[in-house]
Amino acid sequence: MHIQPRPDQELKIQEALQSGLIERAEDVLDAGLEIMRERFIKNIATRHRRTQQEAATHILEMRKNNILPEGVTIRDLINDGRA
């Protein structure tokens, strides 16, 4: 696989090299992938730590202002999705 950074990304990589933040340009990928992995793990851990009450509150909060238009039913949406 070949990855071609955009010009703005190349500039940031050069700045990171010059400042000593990274030793090689390839280190940028390792650092970025590690950050993504940490965020993913934190996200998964956070989701699983909710109590039932917190989860219910979260669901109710997400539902706010999500109402069906007048005359539309859940069955209509299901049937529309099947079409």
C-alpha positions in Angstrom: 0.0 0.0 0.0 1.2 3.4 -0.9 0.0 6.5 1.1 0.5 9.9 -0.4 0.1 12.7 2.1 -1.5 16.0 1.0 0.8 19.0 0.8 -0.5 20.4 4.1 0.1 17.0 5.7 3.6 16.9 4.4 4.3 20.3 5.9 3.1 19.1 9.3 5.2 16.0 9.0 8.3 18.1 8.2 7.5 20.4 11.2 7.2 17.3 13.4 10.5 16.0 12.1 12.3 19.3 12.7 11.0 19.7 16.2 12.0 16.2 17.1 8.4 15.1 17.8 9.0 12.1 15.4 12.2 10.5 14.2 11.0 9.3 10.8 8.1 10.3 8.6 6.7 6.8 8.9 6.3 7.4 12.6 3.3 9.6 11.8 1.3 6.6 10.8 2.2 4.6 13.9 1.3 7.6 16.1 -2.0 8.1 14.3 -3.0 4.5 14.4 -2.2 4.3 18.1 -4.4 7.3 18.9 -7.2 5.8 16.9 -6.8 2.5 18.8 -6.9 4.3 22.1 -10.0 6.3 21.2 -11.7 3.1 20.0 -10.9 1.3 23.2 -12.0 4.3 25.3 -15.3 4.5 23.4 -16.0 0.8 23.9 -15.2 1.0 27.6 -17.4 4.1 28.1 -20.3 2.5 26.4 -20.2 -0.6 28.5 -19.9 1.3 31.8 -23.3 2.9 31.6 -25.9 1.7 34.2 -29.3 0.7 32.9 -30.7 4.0 34.1 -28.0 6.0 32.3 -28.6 4.0 29.1 -32.4 4.6 29.4 -31.7 8.3 29.9 -29.4 8.4 27.0 -31.9 6.7 24.7 -34.7 9.1 25.8 -32.4 12.1 25.2 -31.5 10.9 21.7 -35.3 10.5 20.9 -36.1 14.1 21.7 -37.5 16.0 18.7 -37.5 12.8 16.7 -41.2 12.5 16.0 -43.0 11.0 13.0 -44.9 13.4 10.7 -48.6 13.5 11.2 -50.3 10.5 9.7 -47.1 8.4 9.4 -46.8 5.2 11.4 -43.9 2.9 12.3 -45.6 0.3 10.0 -45.4 2.8 7.1 -41.7 3.2 7.7 -41.1 -0.5 7.9 -43.1 -1.1 4.7 -41.3 1.8 3.0 -37.9 0.2 3.9 -39.0 -3.1 2.3 -39.8 -1.5 -1.0 
